[in-house]
Amino acid sequence: MDIDECAIMPKICNHGVCFNVPGSYECYCRPGYTGDSCEQDIDECLSSPCKNGGTCQNLENNYECTCKEGFEGKDCSTNINECEANPCAAGSTCLDGIASYSCVCQEGLTGPTCEIDIDDCESAPCQHGGRCVDGVNSFACECGGTGYTGDDCSSNIDECAPQPCRHGGTCVDDVNDYHCNCYAAYTGKNCEIDISECESAPCKFGGVCLERSNASLYRAADAPRLQVGPQPQMLLPSAFYQPFSLDTAAGYECVCVSGTTGPRCETNIDECAAAPCEAGKCIDGIGSYSCDCFAGYEGEHCEIEIDECQRYAPCAHGKCYDGRAAYYCLCEHGWGGQNCSVVLQGCQAEPCRNNGSCYPWLRDETEHRFNCSCTPGHYGTTCEKILVLFSLINGRFCDMDIDECAIMPKICNHGVCFNVPGSYECYCRPGYTGDSCEQDIDECLSSPCKNGGTCQNLENNYECTCKEGFEGKDCSTNINECEANPCAAGSTCLDGIASYSCVCQEGLTGPTCEIDIDDCESAPCQHGGRCVDGVNSFACECGGTGYTGDDCSSNIDECAPQPCRHGGTCVDDVNDYHCNCYAAYTGKNCEIDISECESAPCKFGGVCLERSNASLYRAADAPRLQVGPQPQMLLPSAFYQPFSLDTAAGYECVCVSGTTGPRCETNIDECAAAPCEAGKCIDGIGSYSCDCFAGYEGEHCEIEIDECQRYAPCAHGKCYDGRAAYYCLCEHGWGGQNCSVVLQGCQAEPCRNNGSCYPWLRDETEHRFNCSCTPGHYGTTCEKITTMSLEKSSYAEVNTTREEGYDISFRFKTTLGNGLLAMGRGLTYFFLELSNGRLNLHSSLLNKWEGVFIGSNLNDSKWQKVFVTINSSHLVLAANEEQTIYPISQNEAYNSSVTSFPSTRLGTYGSSYATLTHGPNFFVGCFQDVVVNGQWVLPEDSGGAGAETTTETALLPAGEGSGPLARAVLHGVLAQCPRVPQCAPNPCRSGGACDDAWTSFVCTCPRPHLGDTCQYSESHYTHLLVPHGVLAQCPRVPRRSAC
């Protein structure tokens, strides 16, 4: 009977698929694995595929190189060209090194990247303040603004060459400038401005100002005199009746109006000096005078005294008496008021009693008052008071002298009592009378208060309360209200009683003649002239209107002085004029020569010549004049013809070499012929320069630099020249860009567990290393163990988070031909099992019920390498060096997430994993280098626990960019692979064949032997079991034994 080794030992083909053959089995290994049982991971690193010191990491059916800095590519064979980014300054040569570069600078540059331009200006080569512009191994002097030219600004520019000075000015060349010594009549940079001495209006009182620099005013000596002002006597001065001369062109002449004199008409002739006004004040004017008459006088010279009584007859019911600027009315009985025009009513009620006499009067022309003159024995305002007289009557005791003074000490009321026999005598105080001094003498009885004043009797006195308009002790003085001159000047004041009246002169009105009748009301002044009202007169101020005359009706011809210069045409305006100038001139009087060259229109150092500069013009056959620093810069043909005001506007540009155009605005491109072979052409003004590409030199960048030959940069290696670069292939033990550094990264032997150390250098100074680990180890220094041992109940479950795609790789070894290696669970599933020493993968993603087989003899107790990867279109299965690719069923791959298996289990299956395996649902053997979706599963995570211990931990990522950490549960997993070969030595006797079952063995016994170790013969076994010689049954023996 043929024993199916693939069924007995489902994991016999460790990293392959087992196929039973008569009397044996075959293992078909996954790509990357080899050996009879696909147990051996093909170490792709054994062939040292990683070049240039790269560290090789063996992968399943693959390898990965960790390149030393400066190298890249699958096998680190590509030297990264650090010169590709052009780090060296333009024109310098970049030499590529290992993880570095060096720059070979062209002359004039220095620094690590030739970024430092050696300052060729340090020696200050530019003279006279020229600005030095540093170039690469060169300099250029910018002489602009210095007044010098040439390569080093040593040649003085003659700024006077274009003859810029106008109006006979003398040009003096300065440094970077010139100045014009102008005649006194002119100013400006080029003497182009005719100084307007008349602009400040120096001629006073309306005098006309004429500038001596106005050549158009000059006349022949015998020419008729020209009127230049509004008055006939205002004639052109004699200074203009001679030839015009620049020597005497400065200054001005004033032509004065009548009544003024002096060089500037500043003196007003005083017409009042002759005292023409008889009774008034003389007011001097310009060429005239006026008289301001005193009150009471009139006439042109105030020679007439006004008779107010005759002129005005002011007294209606009285007699008029004339005074000086006044009059007085003596009223008839019963009449009052200033002009005797009011009937007096104060006595109509007969207020005076006891036959007193009533005298009416008027206060303020409206208030009727009265005064009473009382009869003897009466007094008071209306004579209502009576004076009482009495005497003492003697009584008894007539024979005895009675001292009346003692008995009646107050008998003399307002006097001193003296007793006399039979009587007494009173001596009264002043102001009193009567026998007993009882009577106050009424000083008012004599009517001392005049003009209706009210008398108040006092002791020995009186006091008058005067009617308004009177004053004095007895109100006899008429207050002269005209004394304060209340009437406006020139008017007559007429004094009244407590009042006054004003007799106004013609042109005035109002109570005090304060209102000047507006003679300007009729707007007599024409053309906007300002009317100044006078007394019965007006005057027109025509200033600023452009007109003259008493009523501003005569237009002033402002063009009479011929103010327009340079051929301009004068047009008379109202109160102004304007000049129609030729295009080359501007200003009020065309006095400014427009400087078209001021804006520097000629580019790139071209010389600007103004067409209005008459001094530049030459005869047609005159030799050509050089006007610039270069020989070809000649005076343009436009100046070899007669000067004309019609063509004086504008300018001509004389260009420097290498430029052209009306304004020299076009720089001729010397780079158009592409003179630079391997560089960039930089166009200049009449020249060019070549900025060479890296690795080239020469005037036209025609020479390629051989960096190896020129610099011999590789100290301990071979130099390979490149374009603007070089590469050093270093001898063993040396590194750095120029192979000049002894590599020290592996001196401390950092790689453990027989890992290979590869030193390298970072940034020319930092010594680093990479470890290439032997299978079963992982980590920076290969310090981590990846080998783990599994029994029947052992498993490692890994949970990852990749949303799309899946991959798993590991190495395994076992002697069993059958076993469950790995399971994946997600939206679908896969199972990877060892079947008769071959790898067999089942998945709903495949249209193959029996699954995919690969590899053979993978259970030969050697390490086998397995790799599975799944994407949206294909599944790849590899065992050692063998690999197969299968398309994914489109029915299942309805979206990309079906290719993801978040949960992976190695070893015995779990309750959540359905199984469709051909053999046992467990694995007995060892795993190492297990990586699931980029996460390493390390046995140290189990902590060396026993067979029934479960641990949970985070996994390590396989490298950068491997995603977040996964979680792993390890149950019954032991670190390392502690196994003793079961068939060495051979435990089977009698020549039996031993099959290693990893932790046990199975003997295949030859006939007639049987037993666990073939320790029994057939006859002995029959004798023991069948004493009567008949074999009752075939005893159970291990497979491959025979009955």
Buried (B, 14 or more C-beta within 10 A) or exposed (E): EEBBBBBBBBBBBBBBBBBBEEEEBBBBBBBBBBBBBBBBBBBBBEEEBBBBBBBBBBBBBBBBBBBBBBBBBBBBBBBBBBBEEEBBBBBBBBBBBBBBBBBBBBEBBBBEBBBEBBEBBEEEBBBBEBBBEBBBBEBBBEBEEBBBBBEBBBBBBEBBBBBBBBBBBEBEBEEBEBBBEBBBBBBBBBBBBBBBBBEEEBBBBBBBBBBBBBBBBBEEEEEEEBBBBBBEEBBBBEBBBEEBEBEBBBBBBBBBBBBBBBEBBBBBBEBBEEEBBBBBBBEBEBBEBBBEBBBBBBBEBBBBBBBBBEEBEBBBBBEBEBBBBBBBBEBEEEBBBBBBBBEBBBBEEEBBBBEBEBBBBBBEBEEBBBBBBBBEEBBBBBBBBEBEEEEEEEEEEEEEEBEBBEEBEEBBBBBEBEBEEEEBBBEBBEBBBBBBBBBBBBBBBEBBBBBBBBBBBEEEEBBBEBBBBBBBBBBBBBBEBBEEEBBBBBBBBBBBBBBBBBBBBEBBBBEBBBEBBEBBEEEBBBBEBBBEBEBEEBBBEBEEBBBBBEBBBBBBBBBBBBBBBBBBEBEBEEBEBBBEBBBBBBBBBBBBBBBBBEEEBBBBBBBBBBBBBBBBBBEEEEEEBBBBBBEEBBBBEBBBEEBEBEBBBBBBBBBBBBBBBEBBBBBBEBBEEEBBBBBBBBBEBBEBBBBBBBBBBBEBBBBBBBBBEEBEBBBBBEBBBBBBBBBBEBEEEBBBBBBBBEBBBBEEEBBBBEBBBBBBBBEBEEBBBBBBBBBBBBBBBBBBBBBBBBBBEBBBBBBBEBEEBBBBBBBBBBBBBBBBBBBBBBBBBBBBBBBBBBBBBBBBBBEEEEBBBBBBBBBBBBBBBBBBBBBEEEBBBBBBBBBBEBEBBEEBBEEEBBBBBBBBBBBBBBEEBEBEBBBBBBBBBBBBBBBBBBBBBBBBBBEEBEBEBEBEBEBBBBEEEBBEBBBBBBBBBBBBBEBEEBBEEBBBBBEBBBBBBBBEBBBBBBEBBBBBBBBBBBEBBBEEEEEEEEEEEEBEBBEBBBE
